[in-house]
Amino acid sequence: MGKDMKNRYRIFLNQARGGYFYVQDRITRKQESLGTKDKATAERLANALNEADRQPAINRQIAQAYLRAADPKMVIPRIALDQCRVPERYRTRVPFRTRPHSSKHRAGAS
C-alpha cells in the first residue's frame, strides 16, 4: 500500500472517557468507541475497518471465515442455501383470502 493513500479511520485515546480508544471516520467525522484500552487491539480494529472500506466485496467472505473458525455450526453450508432457493416456476401461489367474504356464499345462508 502506498504512503500517499490515507486511511479512512484513525484511532485516538480519549483520556476524558476513561482512557478508552476511539476511532474517527475522516469523511463523516463520526467518533465511536472501540471498547478497549489496549493500543494493539485498537489498531487491529481500526485496520479491519480500513480494510473493509478498501475492499467491501470481500467482507462477507472474511466474516464467514471468522465464524467458521469460531463455531462451525453457525455457518450454513452453501448446499443448504441452494436448496432453499426454489425457482419461481415451482413456487405455489396461495391466495390471500381462501374463502369468500360475502354472506351469500356461506354454507346455509340463503
Backbone as CSV, one residue per row, in Angstrom:
resi,resn,N_x,N_y,N_z,CA_x,CA_y,CA_z,C_x,C_y,C_z
1,MET,0.856,-1.180,0.000,0.000,0.000,0.000,0.892,1.230,0.000
2,GLY,0.557,2.201,-0.815,1.345,3.417,-0.901,1.133,4.319,0.294
3,LYS,2.157,5.122,0.579,2.060,6.030,1.726,1.140,7.205,1.452
4,ASP,0.874,7.473,0.158,0.028,8.607,-0.174,-1.453,8.312,0.072
5,MET,-1.806,7.035,0.230,-3.200,6.660,0.475,-3.510,6.772,1.969
6,LYS,-4.447,7.654,2.298,-4.801,7.846,3.704,-5.897,6.873,4.097
7,ASN,-5.808,6.403,5.326,-6.842,5.543,5.858,-8.064,6.372,6.215
8,ARG,-9.228,5.765,6.056,-10.469,6.469,6.373,-10.654,6.593,7.881
9,TYR,-10.259,5.566,8.626,-10.455,5.553,10.076,-9.113,5.714,10.790
10,ARG,-9.118,6.527,11.831,-7.924,6.688,12.642,-8.311,6.513,14.103
11,ILE,-7.361,6.050,14.898,-7.648,5.844,16.321,-7.078,6.988,17.143
12,PHE,-7.688,7.216,18.298,-7.146,8.172,19.248,-7.557,7.733,20.645
13,LEU,-6.759,8.116,21.609,-7.007,7.784,23.006,-7.779,8.920,23.647
14,ASN,-8.906,8.590,24.254,-9.742,9.603,24.892,-9.592,9.472,26.407
15,GLN,-8.725,10.295,26.976,-8.481,10.256,28.423,-9.712,10.700,29.205
16,ALA,-10.510,11.588,28.632,-11.692,12.088,29.325,-12.756,11.005,29.484
17,ARG,-12.701,9.963,28.681,-13.675,8.871,28.730,-13.087,7.612,29.347
18,GLY,-12.173,7.773,30.256,-11.629,6.626,30.971,-10.455,5.941,30.309
19,GLY,-9.862,6.587,29.339,-8.677,6.019,28.695,-8.984,4.982,27.632
20,TYR,-10.178,5.023,27.072,-10.543,4.090,26.010,-10.130,4.650,24.660
21,PHE,-9.830,3.737,23.739,-9.502,4.139,22.374,-10.782,4.326,21.572
22,TYR,-10.757,5.327,20.723,-11.871,5.645,19.842,-11.379,5.617,18.416
23,VAL,-12.302,5.484,17.494,-11.986,5.568,16.079,-12.790,6.728,15.506
24,GLN,-12.160,7.482,14.609,-12.835,8.610,13.956,-12.819,8.400,12.457
25,ASP,-13.984,8.566,11.856,-14.129,8.499,10.409,-13.683,9.847,9.844
26,ARG,-12.700,9.836,8.966,-12.172,11.082,8.405,-13.155,11.778,7.470
27,ILE,-14.118,11.029,6.928,-15.076,11.627,6.000,-16.248,12.241,6.752
28,THR,-16.880,11.461,7.622,-18.072,11.943,8.321,-17.755,12.607,9.659
29,ARG,-16.543,12.437,10.134,-16.086,12.966,11.428,-16.785,12.305,12.625
30,LYS,-17.492,11.204,12.385,-18.133,10.491,13.488,-17.080,9.765,14.306
31,GLN,-17.307,9.740,15.613,-16.402,9.055,16.525,-17.155,7.938,17.223
32,GLU,-16.460,6.807,17.396,-17.081,5.646,18.010,-16.055,4.948,18.891
33,SER,-16.503,4.516,20.061,-15.615,3.819,20.977,-15.277,2.441,20.434
34,LEU,-14.033,2.047,20.594,-13.621,0.701,20.223,-13.758,-0.263,21.398
35,GLY,-14.067,0.266,22.560,-14.308,-0.572,23.731,-13.079,-1.242,24.287
36,THR,-11.898,-0.671,24.063,-10.670,-1.265,24.560,-9.707,-0.178,25.024
37,LYS,-8.869,-0.571,25.971,-7.809,0.322,26.434,-6.451,-0.119,25.893
38,ASP,-6.442,-1.236,25.198,-5.214,-1.799,24.645,-4.955,-1.224,23.253
39,LYS,-3.775,-0.623,23.074,-3.466,0.036,21.805,-3.371,-0.959,20.652
40,ALA,-2.786,-2.128,20.888,-2.639,-3.120,19.817,-4.002,-3.599,19.324
41,THR,-4.922,-3.818,20.249,-6.275,-4.240,19.872,-6.981,-3.134,19.102
42,ALA,-6.826,-1.894,19.557,-7.447,-0.753,18.874,-6.909,-0.624,17.454
43,GLU,-5.612,-0.822,17.271,-5.023,-0.738,15.934,-5.547,-1.846,15.024
44,ARG,-5.709,-3.043,15.571,-6.257,-4.145,14.771,-7.684,-3.844,14.333
45,LEU,-8.489,-3.303,15.248,-9.872,-2.970,14.911,-9.934,-1.867,13.858
46,ALA,-9.098,-0.857,13.999,-9.057,0.228,13.013,-8.572,-0.291,11.657
47,ASN,-7.590,-1.186,11.668,-7.111,-1.775,10.415,-8.213,-2.581,9.733
48,ALA,-9.026,-3.280,10.528,-10.137,-4.045,9.961,-11.160,-3.107,9.313
49,LEU,-11.444,-1.993,9.966,-12.364,-1.017,9.387,-11.811,-0.437,8.092
50,ASN,-10.531,-0.103,8.085,-9.908,0.457,6.880,-9.869,-0.560,5.753
51,GLU,-9.580,-1.808,6.077,-9.553,-2.860,5.064,-10.950,-3.084,4.486
52,ALA,-11.963,-3.042,5.346,-13.344,-3.193,4.882,-13.740,-2.039,3.968
53,ASP,-13.232,-0.864,4.246,-13.528,0.294,3.406,-12.859,0.165,2.040
54,ARG,-11.652,-0.387,2.004,-10.919,-0.525,0.741,-11.476,-1.647,-0.129
55,GLN,-11.909,-2.750,0.490,-12.364,-3.915,-0.272,-13.706,-4.408,0.257
56,PRO,-14.789,-3.714,-0.039,-16.090,-4.094,0.520,-16.604,-5.442,0.029
57,ALA,-16.190,-5.887,-1.142,-16.707,-7.141,-1.687,-16.225,-8.363,-0.922
58,ILE,-15.109,-8.262,-0.267,-14.541,-9.420,0.412,-14.999,-9.532,1.871
59,ASN,-15.741,-8.544,2.359,-16.170,-8.535,3.762,-16.935,-9.782,4.157
60,ARG,-17.853,-10.226,3.329,-18.675,-11.385,3.664,-17.831,-12.645,3.786
61,GLN,-16.878,-12.816,2.893,-16.019,-13.993,2.937,-15.152,-13.992,4.191
62,ILE,-14.650,-12.829,4.564,-13.839,-12.732,5.779,-14.698,-13.036,7.003
63,ALA,-15.903,-12.497,7.034,-16.801,-12.754,8.158,-17.131,-14.238,8.267
64,GLN,-17.369,-14.898,7.151,-17.658,-16.321,7.178,-16.453,-17.114,7.661
65,ALA,-15.255,-16.690,7.290,-14.054,-17.382,7.757,-13.908,-17.254,9.265
66,TYR,-14.167,-16.065,9.802,-14.113,-15.878,11.248,-15.168,-16.718,11.957
67,LEU,-16.388,-16.739,11.416,-17.446,-17.541,12.017,-17.116,-19.027,11.976
68,ARG,-16.582,-19.473,10.847,-16.227,-20.880,10.706,-15.161,-21.282,11.714
69,ALA,-14.213,-20.386,11.956,-13.151,-20.674,12.918,-13.680,-20.655,14.346
70,ALA,-14.648,-19.764,14.613,-15.190,-19.644,15.964,-16.164,-20.771,16.285
71,ASP,-17.094,-21.040,15.389,-18.104,-22.064,15.631,-18.584,-22.600,14.290
72,PRO,-18.132,-23.784,13.896,-18.513,-24.330,12.587,-20.017,-24.528,12.419
73,LYS,-20.760,-24.637,13.505,-22.205,-24.849,13.413,-22.942,-23.590,12.977
74,MET,-22.330,-22.417,13.126,-23.001,-21.158,12.792,-23.057,-20.890,11.292
75,VAL,-22.141,-21.453,10.532,-22.084,-21.190,9.102,-22.973,-22.194,8.379
76,ILE,-23.912,-21.683,7.589,-24.808,-22.549,6.825,-24.082,-22.953,5.548
77,PRO,-24.002,-24.252,5.286,-23.322,-24.690,4.060,-24.010,-24.148,2.815
78,ARG,-23.246,-23.922,1.778,-23.787,-23.376,0.535,-24.830,-24.312,-0.077
79,ILE,-24.651,-25.614,0.088,-25.609,-26.581,-0.451,-26.983,-26.346,0.164
80,ALA,-27.035,-26.128,1.452,-28.306,-25.888,2.130,-28.952,-24.602,1.629
81,LEU,-28.139,-23.574,1.388,-28.690,-22.318,0.870,-29.252,-22.506,-0.530
82,ASP,-28.553,-23.285,-1.355,-29.030,-23.521,-2.710,-30.334,-24.316,-2.712
83,GLN,-30.498,-25.219,-1.756,-31.727,-25.995,-1.678,-32.893,-25.129,-1.226
84,CYS,-32.611,-24.057,-0.495,-33.671,-23.158,-0.040,-34.165,-22.255,-1.155
85,ARG,-33.357,-22.054,-2.164,-33.745,-21.171,-3.266,-34.540,-21.971,-4.299
86,VAL,-35.835,-21.810,-4.269,-36.712,-22.526,-5.185,-36.984,-21.632,-6.385
87,PRO,-36.805,-22.156,-7.598,-37.093,-21.333,-8.775,-38.542,-20.854,-8.782
88,GLU,-38.772,-19.718,-9.376,-40.094,-19.084,-9.398,-41.161,-19.996,-9.989
89,ARG,-40.838,-20.727,-11.017,-41.858,-21.553,-11.679,-42.351,-22.710,-10.815
90,TYR,-41.590,-23.073,-9.780,-42.008,-24.160,-8.907,-42.706,-23.679,-7.639
91,ARG,-42.751,-22.390,-7.445,-43.403,-21.858,-6.250,-44.906,-21.880,-6.435
92,THR,-45.626,-22.220,-5.381,-47.082,-22.195,-5.450,-47.559,-20.877,-4.887
93,ARG,-48.560,-20.343,-5.506,-49.125,-19.078,-5.053,-50.406,-19.367,-4.290
94,VAL,-50.443,-18.925,-3.049,-51.620,-19.114,-2.217,-52.356,-17.789,-2.164
95,PRO,-53.646,-17.779,-2.499,-54.375,-16.516,-2.435,-54.469,-16.019,-1.007
96,PHE,-54.551,-14.710,-0.859,-54.606,-14.118,0.486,-55.868,-14.551,1.215
97,ARG,-57.000,-14.504,0.519,-58.256,-14.948,1.123,-58.597,-16.306,0.547
98,THR,-58.800,-17.256,1.408,-59.087,-18.606,0.939,-60.580,-18.896,0.893
99,ARG,-61.385,-18.032,1.472,-62.834,-18.238,1.424,-63.505,-16.912,1.058
100,PRO,-64.675,-16.993,0.466,-65.383,-15.763,0.097,-65.763,-14.963,1.335
101,HIS,-65.804,-13.666,1.210,-66.110,-12.829,2.357,-67.542,-12.308,2.364
102,SER,-68.344,-12.603,1.358,-69.747,-12.154,1.393,-70.613,-13.221,2.040
103,SER,-71.711,-12.810,2.666,-72.559,-13.713,3.419,-73.359,-14.673,2.519
104,LYS,-73.615,-14.329,1.257,-74.417,-15.200,0.408,-73.664,-16.447,-0.036
105,HIS,-72.324,-16.458,0.101,-71.549,-17.620,-0.279,-71.327,-18.582,0.875
106,ARG,-71.759,-18.230,2.058,-71.573,-19.115,3.202,-72.540,-20.289,3.124
107,ALA,-72.122,-21.387,3.666,-72.982,-22.577,3.679,-74.185,-22.317,4.578
108,GLY,-75.343,-22.654,4.124,-76.564,-22.498,4.912,-77.177,-21.120,4.786
109,ALA,-76.525,-20.177,4.172,-77.102,-18.840,4.017,-77.922,-18.808,2.740
110,SER,-79.016,-18.117,2.756,-79.847,-18.037,1.551,-80.083,-16.620,1.106
